[in-house]
Amino acid sequence: MARDYYEILGVSKTASDNEIKTAYRKLAMKYHPDRNQDDKNAEKNFREVTESYEVLKDPQKRSAYDQFGHAAFSQGGSAGGNQGFGGFSGGFSDIFEDMFGMGRDQRKAGPSSGSDLRYDLSVTLEQAFKGDQVEIALNVPAKCESCGGNGSSKGTLPKACNQCGGYGKVRAQQGFFTIERTCPTCSGSGEVISDPCHTCRGQGRINKRKKLSVNVPPGVDNGTRIRLAKEGEAGQRGAEPGDLYIFIDIKSHSIFEREGKDIFLEVPISTIDAILGCNIKVPCIDGSKVKLNITSGTQSGTRLRMKGKGMPGLRGSSRGDQYVLLELETPIGISKKQESMFKEISELGLDKCTPKSTRFKKFIS
């Protein structure tokens, strides 16, 4: 007497579809012949499990089995017993479809969306500080106006691919596995064009020179990315275009250097100014000039901070600082008279005024 299908799968007669599928998945893996090559009963058990699942997964077959038992399939209509491993293609393959996303109810592939594009935009430090509206020009694949992007000549439309049924993919059985691959006829678009557009030759897009206005916000830095939605490559045959990404590159400045939101500036001062002290004017990135007081005895390498005189942050955050690095400049090409005057100053005895030099000379004397 044939064993009860529910008993074979180890589930109750009130088991849900998910419970039946879960039970089958575990048993099919357990008894699969490839995993039990030394077990002669494994193939028999695998056939029983597959036959049971073929009946119980189908609502109509399950209803008939619940009413009439095995007699419902005794008239040459076995649900899976006479199919051998053929039952595996309908049962075990369903499990793989669930596991690997290869279900039969997938959406049609359709034409591919356009690719995203990149454009490198160089701006000055002043533009990065204030922000600017910059016009750029680039060649991009754009929608063909002659066919409206569908790739067909005027008055015609693409048709669903006969080989894949418009899904863009075809399936083939290889042993125990169902393999899905891109349809070779339509190249995955799900459509074929019998009368291609003469302008774009069926592609639905052509290269065009495009001009765009890019809003460069204040505070941009090297590597800042600006996204222009749907300004990238046009999609195939009317599909959605990609995006255009603008990558900012800041040009080198003649006197300013930038680190994040801070600005650094080297300012040369004469030795006399450093000795006596003075007032100097310092340029800032915002175009202003600020007076700084240099005290008597200022050393080369002294760094002064100008709070809030640096770069603005993106999205309106506070400005950074500007740092002034003082560099003492030694006179060159002095006249004989100037040389004589410096010698006189030297003879006045500057040891007490130059403590660092005095301390160093003790080590070499």
C-alpha positions as a Markdown table, in Angstrom:
| # | Residue | x | y | z |
|---|---|---|---|---|
| 1 | Met | 0.0 | 0.0 | 0.0 |
| 2 | Ala | 1.4 | 3.4 | -1.0 |
| 3 | Arg | 2.5 | 5.6 | 1.9 |
| 4 | Asp | 0.5 | 8.7 | 2.8 |
| 5 | Tyr | 1.9 | 11.9 | 1.2 |
| 6 | Tyr | 1.5 | 13.9 | 4.4 |
| 7 | Glu | 3.3 | 11.2 | 6.3 |
| 8 | Ile | 6.2 | 11.2 | 3.8 |
| 9 | Leu | 6.7 | 15.0 | 4.2 |
| 10 | Gly | 6.1 | 14.8 | 8.0 |
| 11 | Val | 3.3 | 17.4 | 8.0 |
| 12 | Ser | -0.4 | 17.4 | 9.1 |
| 13 | Lys | -3.3 | 17.4 | 6.7 |
| 14 | Thr | -4.0 | 21.0 | 7.8 |
| 15 | Ala | -0.5 | 22.1 | 7.0 |
| 16 | Ser | -0.2 | 25.4 | 5.1 |
| 17 | Asp | 1.5 | 25.8 | 1.7 |
| 18 | Asn | 4.6 | 27.3 | 3.3 |
| 19 | Glu | 4.8 | 24.4 | 5.8 |
| 20 | Ile | 4.6 | 21.9 | 3.0 |
| 21 | Lys | 7.3 | 23.7 | 1.0 |
| 22 | Thr | 9.6 | 24.0 | 4.0 |
| 23 | Ala | 9.3 | 20.4 | 4.8 |
| 24 | Tyr | 9.9 | 19.4 | 1.2 |
| 25 | Arg | 13.0 | 21.6 | 1.0 |
| 26 | Lys | 14.6 | 20.0 | 4.0 |
| 27 | Leu | 13.8 | 16.4 | 2.8 |
| 28 | Ala | 14.8 | 17.1 | -0.8 |
| 29 | Met | 18.2 | 18.3 | 0.4 |
| 30 | Lys | 18.5 | 15.4 | 2.8 |
| 31 | Tyr | 17.8 | 12.7 | 0.3 |
| 32 | His | 19.2 | 14.2 | -2.9 |
| 33 | Pro | 21.1 | 11.4 | -4.8 |
| 34 | Asp | 24.2 | 13.6 | -5.3 |
| 35 | Arg | 24.6 | 13.9 | -1.5 |
| 36 | Asn | 23.9 | 10.3 | -0.8 |
| 37 | Gln | 25.8 | 8.4 | -3.5 |
| 38 | Asp | 26.5 | 5.5 | -1.1 |
| 39 | Asp | 22.9 | 5.2 | 0.1 |
| 40 | Lys | 20.8 | 3.0 | -2.2 |
| 41 | Asn | 17.6 | 4.1 | -0.5 |
| 42 | Ala | 18.2 | 7.8 | -0.9 |
| 43 | Glu | 17.0 | 7.8 | -4.6 |
| 44 | Lys | 13.8 | 6.0 | -3.5 |
| 45 | Asn | 13.2 | 8.4 | -0.7 |
| 46 | Phe | 13.9 | 11.4 | -2.9 |
| 47 | Arg | 11.3 | 10.1 | -5.5 |
| 48 | Glu | 8.7 | 9.7 | -2.7 |
| 49 | Val | 9.3 | 13.2 | -1.3 |
| 50 | Thr | 9.2 | 14.8 | -4.8 |
| 51 | Glu | 6.0 | 12.9 | -5.7 |
| 52 | Ser | 4.3 | 14.0 | -2.5 |
| 53 | Tyr | 5.3 | 17.6 | -3.0 |
| 54 | Glu | 4.1 | 17.6 | -6.6 |
| 55 | Val | 0.6 | 16.7 | -5.4 |
| 56 | Leu | 0.3 | 18.7 | -2.2 |
| 57 | Lys | 1.7 | 21.9 | -3.6 |
| 58 | Asp | -1.1 | 22.0 | -6.2 |
| 59 | Pro | -4.5 | 23.1 | -4.7 |
| 60 | Gln | -6.6 | 21.0 | -7.1 |
| 61 | Lys | -4.4 | 17.9 | -6.8 |
| 62 | Arg | -4.3 | 18.2 | -3.0 |
| 63 | Ser | -8.1 | 18.6 | -2.9 |
| 64 | Ala | -8.5 | 15.4 | -5.0 |
| 65 | Tyr | -6.0 | 13.5 | -2.9 |
| 66 | Asp | -7.8 | 14.6 | 0.3 |
| 67 | Gln | -11.1 | 13.2 | -1.0 |
| 68 | Phe | -10.0 | 10.0 | -2.9 |
| 69 | Gly | -6.4 | 9.3 | -1.7 |
| 70 | His | -4.1 | 7.6 | -4.2 |
| 71 | Ala | -7.1 | 6.5 | -6.2 |
| 72 | Ala | -7.4 | 10.0 | -7.6 |
| 73 | Phe | -4.3 | 9.4 | -9.7 |
| 74 | Ser | -4.5 | 5.7 | -10.3 |
| 75 | Gln | -5.9 | 6.0 | -13.9 |
| 76 | Gly | -2.5 | 6.7 | -15.5 |
| 77 | Gly | -2.4 | 10.1 | -13.9 |
| 78 | Ser | 0.2 | 9.7 | -11.3 |
| 79 | Ala | 1.3 | 13.0 | -9.9 |
| 80 | Gly | 4.9 | 12.2 | -10.0 |
| 81 | Gly | 5.6 | 8.5 | -9.5 |
| 82 | Asn | 6.0 | 7.7 | -13.2 |
| 83 | Gln | 8.0 | 10.9 | -13.8 |
| 84 | Gly | 11.2 | 9.8 | -12.2 |
| 85 | Phe | 13.5 | 12.7 | -11.9 |
| 86 | Gly | 11.2 | 14.7 | -14.2 |
| 87 | Gly | 9.3 | 15.5 | -11.1 |
| 88 | Phe | 12.4 | 17.3 | -9.8 |
| 89 | Ser | 12.2 | 19.9 | -12.5 |
| 90 | Gly | 8.8 | 21.0 | -11.4 |
| 91 | Gly | 9.3 | 20.6 | -7.6 |
| 92 | Phe | 13.0 | 20.9 | -6.6 |
| 93 | Ser | 13.5 | 23.6 | -9.2 |
| 94 | Asp | 10.8 | 25.7 | -7.6 |
| 95 | Ile | 12.8 | 25.7 | -4.4 |
| 96 | Phe | 15.8 | 27.0 | -6.2 |
| 97 | Glu | 13.7 | 29.6 | -7.9 |
| 98 | Asp | 12.6 | 30.8 | -4.4 |
| 99 | Met | 16.2 | 30.7 | -3.0 |
| 100 | Phe | 17.9 | 32.4 | -5.9 |
| 101 | Gly | 15.2 | 34.8 | -7.1 |
| 102 | Met | 14.5 | 33.0 | -10.3 |
| 103 | Gly | 10.7 | 32.9 | -10.0 |
| 104 | Arg | 8.5 | 32.6 | -13.0 |
| 105 | Asp | 6.5 | 35.7 | -12.0 |
| 106 | Gln | 9.4 | 38.1 | -12.4 |
| 107 | Arg | 8.8 | 41.4 | -14.1 |
| 108 | Lys | 9.8 | 41.9 | -17.7 |
| 109 | Ala | 13.3 | 43.1 | -18.1 |
| 110 | Gly | 12.6 | 45.9 | -20.5 |
| 111 | Pro | 15.1 | 48.3 | -22.0 |
| 112 | Ser | 18.1 | 49.3 | -19.7 |
| 113 | Ser | 18.2 | 52.6 | -18.0 |
| 114 | Gly | 20.9 | 55.1 | -19.0 |
| 115 | Ser | 24.3 | 55.1 | -17.2 |
| 116 | Asp | 25.4 | 57.7 | -14.8 |
| 117 | Leu | 28.1 | 60.1 | -16.1 |
| 118 | Arg | 30.9 | 62.0 | -14.5 |
| 119 | Tyr | 32.2 | 65.5 | -15.3 |
| 120 | Asp | 35.3 | 67.1 | -13.6 |
| 121 | Leu | 34.8 | 70.8 | -13.1 |
| 122 | Ser | 37.7 | 73.1 | -12.1 |
| 123 | Val | 36.9 | 76.3 | -10.2 |
| 124 | Thr | 39.0 | 79.0 | -8.5 |
| 125 | Leu | 39.3 | 79.3 | -4.8 |
| 126 | Glu | 37.4 | 82.6 | -5.1 |
| 127 | Gln | 34.5 | 80.7 | -6.9 |
| 128 | Ala | 34.6 | 78.1 | -4.2 |
| 129 | Phe | 34.3 | 80.8 | -1.5 |
| 130 | Lys | 31.5 | 82.8 | -3.1 |
| 131 | Gly | 29.7 | 80.1 | -5.1 |
| 132 | Asp | 29.0 | 80.6 | -8.8 |
| 133 | Gln | 26.8 | 79.6 | -11.7 |
| 134 | Val | 29.0 | 77.8 | -14.2 |
| 135 | Glu | 28.0 | 76.7 | -17.7 |
| 136 | Ile | 29.5 | 73.4 | -19.0 |
| 137 | Ala | 29.2 | 71.6 | -22.3 |
| 138 | Leu | 29.6 | 67.9 | -22.9 |
| 139 | Asn | 28.7 | 65.2 | -25.4 |
| 140 | Val | 26.2 | 62.7 | -24.1 |
| 141 | Pro | 23.9 | 60.0 | -25.6 |
| 142 | Ala | 20.5 | 61.7 | -25.7 |
| 143 | Lys | 17.1 | 60.6 | -26.7 |
| 144 | Cys | 16.6 | 60.4 | -30.5 |
| 145 | Glu | 13.9 | 63.0 | -31.4 |
| 146 | Ser | 13.1 | 61.3 | -34.7 |
| 147 | Cys | 11.7 | 58.2 | -33.1 |
| 148 | Gly | 11.0 | 59.5 | -29.6 |
| 149 | Gly | 13.5 | 57.1 | -28.2 |
| 150 | Asn | 11.8 | 53.9 | -29.0 |
| 151 | Gly | 14.2 | 53.0 | -31.8 |
| 152 | Ser | 11.5 | 52.3 | -34.5 |
| 153 | Ser | 10.9 | 54.3 | -37.6 |
| 154 | Lys | 8.0 | 56.8 | -37.6 |
| 155 | Gly | 4.6 | 55.1 | -37.5 |
| 156 | Thr | 5.9 | 51.8 | -36.1 |
| 157 | Leu | 6.5 | 50.4 | -32.6 |
| 158 | Pro | 8.8 | 47.7 | -31.1 |
| 159 | Lys | 7.2 | 44.3 | -30.7 |
| 160 | Ala | 7.6 | 41.8 | -27.8 |
| 161 | Cys | 10.4 | 39.3 | -28.5 |
| 162 | Asn | 8.9 | 35.9 | -29.5 |
| 163 | Gln | 11.8 | 33.9 | -28.0 |
| 164 | Cys | 11.6 | 35.2 | -24.5 |
| 165 | Gly | 8.0 | 36.4 | -24.5 |
| 166 | Gly | 9.0 | 40.0 | -23.7 |
| 167 | Tyr | 10.8 | 39.0 | -20.4 |
| 168 | Gly | 14.3 | 39.6 | -21.8 |
| 169 | Lys | 15.5 | 36.3 | -20.3 |
| 170 | Val | 15.3 | 32.7 | -21.3 |
| 171 | Arg | 15.5 | 29.6 | -19.2 |
| 172 | Ala | 17.1 | 26.3 | -19.9 |
| 173 | Gln | 17.2 | 23.0 | -17.9 |
| 174 | Gln | 20.7 | 21.7 | -17.2 |
| 175 | Gly | 20.5 | 18.5 | -15.1 |
| 176 | Phe | 18.8 | 19.4 | -11.9 |
| 177 | Phe | 19.1 | 23.1 | -12.3 |
| 178 | Thr | 17.2 | 25.7 | -14.2 |
| 179 | Ile | 19.5 | 28.3 | -15.7 |
| 180 | Glu | 18.4 | 31.8 | -16.6 |
| 181 | Arg | 20.3 | 33.9 | -19.1 |
| 182 | Thr | 19.9 | 37.0 | -21.2 |
| 183 | Cys | 17.8 | 36.5 | -24.3 |
| 184 | Pro | 20.1 | 36.3 | -27.3 |
| 185 | Thr | 17.4 | 37.7 | -29.7 |
| 186 | Cys | 16.6 | 40.9 | -27.9 |
| 187 | Ser | 19.7 | 41.3 | -25.8 |
| 188 | Gly | 17.6 | 41.5 | -22.7 |
| 189 | Ser | 15.4 | 44.4 | -23.7 |
| 190 | Gly | 12.3 | 42.1 | -24.2 |
| 191 | Glu | 11.6 | 43.9 | -27.5 |
| 192 | Val | 12.6 | 43.6 | -31.1 |
| 193 | Ile | 12.5 | 46.3 | -33.8 |
| 194 | Ser | 11.5 | 45.2 | -37.3 |
| 195 | Asp | 11.9 | 48.7 | -38.9 |
| 196 | Pro | 14.7 | 50.6 | -37.1 |
| 197 | Cys | 14.8 | 54.4 | -37.0 |
| 198 | His | 17.2 | 55.7 | -39.7 |
| 199 | Thr | 18.5 | 58.5 | -37.5 |
| 200 | Cys | 19.6 | 56.4 | -34.4 |
| 201 | Arg | 19.6 | 52.9 | -36.2 |
| 202 | Gly | 17.3 | 51.4 | -33.7 |
| 203 | Gln | 19.2 | 52.5 | -30.6 |
| 204 | Gly | 16.7 | 55.2 | -29.5 |
| 205 | Arg | 19.5 | 57.6 | -28.7 |
| 206 | Ile | 22.2 | 59.6 | -30.5 |
| 207 | Asn | 25.2 | 61.6 | -29.3 |
| 208 | Lys | 24.5 | 65.3 | -28.7 |
| 209 | Arg | 26.4 | 68.3 | -27.5 |
| 210 | Lys | 24.6 | 69.5 | -24.4 |
| 211 | Lys | 25.0 | 72.7 | -22.4 |
| 212 | Leu | 24.1 | 72.8 | -18.7 |
| 213 | Ser | 24.3 | 75.4 | -16.0 |
| 214 | Val | 25.9 | 74.1 | -12.8 |
| 215 | Asn | 25.2 | 75.8 | -9.5 |
| 216 | Val | 28.5 | 75.7 | -7.5 |
| 217 | Pro | 27.5 | 76.4 | -3.9 |
| 218 | Pro | 29.8 | 78.3 | -1.5 |
| 219 | Gly | 32.2 | 76.2 | 0.5 |
| 220 | Val | 32.8 | 73.4 | -2.1 |
| 221 | Asp | 36.1 | 71.6 | -1.8 |
| 222 | Asn | 38.1 | 69.1 | -3.8 |
| 223 | Gly | 36.0 | 66.0 | -4.4 |
| 224 | Thr | 32.7 | 67.7 | -3.7 |
| 225 | Arg | 30.0 | 65.9 | -5.8 |
| 226 | Ile | 27.1 | 67.7 | -7.3 |
| 227 | Arg | 24.3 | 65.6 | -8.7 |
| 228 | Leu | 22.2 | 66.7 | -11.7 |
| 229 | Ala | 19.3 | 64.2 | -11.9 |
| 230 | Lys | 18.4 | 62.7 | -15.2 |
| 231 | Glu | 21.2 | 64.6 | -17.1 |
| 232 | Gly | 23.3 | 61.5 | -17.7 |
| 233 | Glu | 23.2 | 59.0 | -20.5 |
| 234 | Ala | 19.7 | 58.5 | -22.1 |
| 235 | Gly | 18.2 | 55.0 | -21.5 |
| 236 | Gln | 17.8 | 52.5 | -24.2 |
| 237 | Arg | 14.6 | 52.9 | -26.3 |
| 238 | Gly | 13.0 | 55.5 | -24.1 |
| 239 | Ala | 14.1 | 54.1 | -20.7 |
| 240 | Glu | 15.0 | 56.5 | -17.8 |
| 241 | Pro | 18.2 | 58.5 | -18.3 |
| 242 | Gly | 21.0 | 58.2 | -15.8 |
| 243 | Asp | 22.3 | 61.1 | -13.6 |
| 244 | Leu | 25.3 | 63.4 | -14.2 |
| 245 | Tyr | 27.7 | 63.8 | -11.3 |
| 246 | Ile | 29.9 | 67.0 | -11.2 |
| 247 | Phe | 33.1 | 66.5 | -9.3 |
| 248 | Ile | 34.8 | 69.7 | -8.1 |
| 249 | Asp | 38.5 | 70.4 | -8.5 |
| 250 | Ile | 39.9 | 73.5 | -6.8 |
| 251 | Lys | 42.7 | 75.3 | -8.8 |
| 252 | Ser | 45.9 | 76.2 | -7.0 |
| 253 | His | 46.0 | 79.8 | -5.7 |
| 254 | Ser | 49.0 | 82.1 | -6.0 |
| 255 | Ile | 49.1 | 83.1 | -2.3 |
| 256 | Phe | 46.4 | 81.2 | -0.4 |
| 257 | Glu | 46.4 | 77.5 | 0.6 |
| 258 | Arg | 43.4 | 75.7 | 1.9 |
| 259 | Glu | 42.9 | 72.9 | 4.4 |
| 260 | Gly | 39.2 | 72.2 | 5.0 |
| 261 | Lys | 37.6 | 75.5 | 6.0 |
| 262 | Asp | 40.9 | 77.1 | 7.0 |
| 263 | Ile | 43.1 | 79.4 | 4.8 |
| 264 | Phe | 46.8 | 79.7 | 5.2 |
| 265 | Leu | 48.9 | 82.6 | 4.0 |
| 266 | Glu | 52.6 | 83.3 | 4.2 |
| 267 | Val | 53.4 | 87.0 | 4.7 |
| 268 | Pro | 57.0 | 88.3 | 4.4 |
| 269 | Ile | 58.1 | 91.1 | 6.7 |
| 270 | Ser | 61.5 | 92.8 | 6.8 |
| 271 | Thr | 64.0 | 92.3 | 9.6 |
| 272 | Ile | 63.7 | 95.9 | 10.6 |
| 273 | Asp | 59.9 | 95.6 | 10.9 |
| 274 | Ala | 60.3 | 92.5 | 13.0 |
| 275 | Ile | 62.7 | 94.3 | 15.3 |
| 276 | Leu | 60.9 | 97.5 | 15.7 |
| 277 | Gly | 57.3 | 96.3 | 15.2 |
| 278 | Cys | 54.8 | 97.6 | 12.6 |
| 279 | Asn | 51.3 | 97.4 | 11.2 |
| 280 | Ile | 50.7 | 95.4 | 8.0 |
| 281 | Lys | 47.7 | 94.9 | 5.8 |
| 282 | Val | 46.8 | 91.2 | 5.0 |
| 283 | Pro | 44.5 | 90.2 | 2.1 |
| 284 | Cys | 41.7 | 87.8 | 2.8 |
| 285 | Ile | 39.9 | 85.3 | 0.6 |
| 286 | Asp | 36.7 | 87.4 | 0.8 |
| 287 | Gly | 38.5 | 90.3 | -0.9 |
| 288 | Ser | 38.9 | 92.4 | 2.2 |
| 289 | Lys | 42.2 | 93.6 | 3.7 |
| 290 | Val | 42.7 | 93.5 | 7.4 |
| 291 | Lys | 45.3 | 95.4 | 9.5 |
| 292 | Leu | 47.5 | 93.3 | 11.7 |
| 293 | Asn | 49.8 | 94.6 | 14.5 |
| 294 | Ile | 53.3 | 93.1 | 14.4 |
| 295 | Thr | 54.9 | 93.5 | 17.9 |
| 296 | Ser | 58.5 | 94.3 | 18.4 |
| 297 | Gly | 60.7 | 91.2 | 18.4 |
| 298 | Thr | 58.4 | 89.0 | 16.3 |
| 299 | Gln | 60.2 | 85.9 | 15.2 |
| 300 | Ser | 60.2 | 84.2 | 11.8 |
| 301 | Gly | 57.6 | 81.5 | 11.7 |
| 302 | Thr | 55.2 | 83.2 | 14.0 |
| 303 | Arg | 51.6 | 82.2 | 13.2 |
| 304 | Leu | 48.7 | 84.6 | 13.7 |
| 305 | Arg | 45.1 | 83.6 | 13.7 |
| 306 | Met | 42.4 | 85.6 | 12.0 |
| 307 | Lys | 39.1 | 84.2 | 13.3 |
| 308 | Gly | 36.2 | 83.7 | 10.9 |
| 309 | Lys | 38.2 | 84.8 | 7.9 |
| 310 | Gly | 38.5 | 81.4 | 6.3 |
| 311 | Met | 36.2 | 79.4 | 3.9 |
| 312 | Pro | 32.4 | 79.0 | 4.5 |
| 313 | Gly | 31.1 | 75.5 | 5.1 |
| 314 | Leu | 28.7 | 73.8 | 2.8 |
| 315 | Arg | 25.0 | 74.2 | 3.7 |
| 316 | Gly | 25.6 | 77.5 | 5.4 |
| 317 | Ser | 27.8 | 76.4 | 8.3 |
| 318 | Ser | 30.2 | 78.9 | 9.9 |
| 319 | Arg | 33.4 | 80.1 | 8.3 |
| 320 | Gly | 36.8 | 78.7 | 9.2 |
| 321 | Asp | 39.8 | 80.8 | 10.1 |
| 322 | Gln | 42.7 | 82.4 | 8.3 |
| 323 | Tyr | 46.2 | 81.8 | 9.6 |
| 324 | Val | 49.1 | 84.2 | 8.7 |
| 325 | Leu | 52.6 | 82.8 | 8.8 |
| 326 | Leu | 55.2 | 85.5 | 9.2 |
| 327 | Glu | 58.4 | 85.0 | 7.3 |
| 328 | Leu | 61.3 | 87.3 | 8.0 |
| 329 | Glu | 63.0 | 88.3 | 4.8 |
| 330 | Thr | 66.8 | 88.9 | 4.9 |
| 331 | Pro | 68.0 | 91.8 | 2.7 |
| 332 | Ile | 70.1 | 90.9 | -0.3 |
| 333 | Gly | 72.2 | 93.2 | -2.5 |
| 334 | Ile | 72.7 | 95.8 | 0.2 |
| 335 | Ser | 74.9 | 98.8 | -0.5 |
| 336 | Lys | 78.3 | 99.5 | 1.1 |
| 337 | Lys | 76.7 | 102.2 | 3.3 |
| 338 | Gln | 74.0 | 99.8 | 4.4 |
| 339 | Glu | 76.6 | 97.2 | 5.1 |
| 340 | Ser | 78.6 | 99.6 | 7.2 |
| 341 | Met | 75.5 | 100.5 | 9.2 |
| 342 | Phe | 74.7 | 96.9 | 10.0 |
| 343 | Lys | 78.3 | 96.3 | 11.2 |
| 344 | Glu | 77.9 | 99.3 | 13.5 |
| 345 | Ile | 74.7 | 97.8 | 14.9 |
| 346 | Ser | 76.4 | 94.4 | 15.3 |
| 347 | Glu | 79.3 | 96.0 | 17.3 |
| 348 | Leu | 76.8 | 97.5 | 19.7 |
| 349 | Gly | 76.5 | 94.1 | 21.2 |
| 350 | Leu | 73.3 | 92.2 | 20.3 |
| 351 | Asp | 74.0 | 89.1 | 22.3 |
| 352 | Lys | 71.6 | 90.2 | 25.0 |
| 353 | Cys | 68.9 | 90.7 | 22.4 |
| 354 | Thr | 69.3 | 87.3 | 20.7 |
| 355 | Pro | 69.1 | 84.7 | 23.5 |
| 356 | Lys | 68.7 | 81.7 | 21.2 |
| 357 | Ser | 71.8 | 82.5 | 19.2 |
| 358 | Thr | 73.7 | 83.2 | 22.5 |
| 359 | Arg | 72.7 | 79.8 | 23.9 |
| 360 | Phe | 73.7 | 78.0 | 20.8 |
| 361 | Lys | 77.1 | 79.6 | 20.6 |
| 362 | Lys | 77.9 | 78.2 | 24.1 |
| 363 | Phe | 77.9 | 74.7 | 22.5 |
| 364 | Ile | 80.4 | 75.5 | 19.8 |
| 365 | Ser | 82.8 | 77.8 | 21.7 |
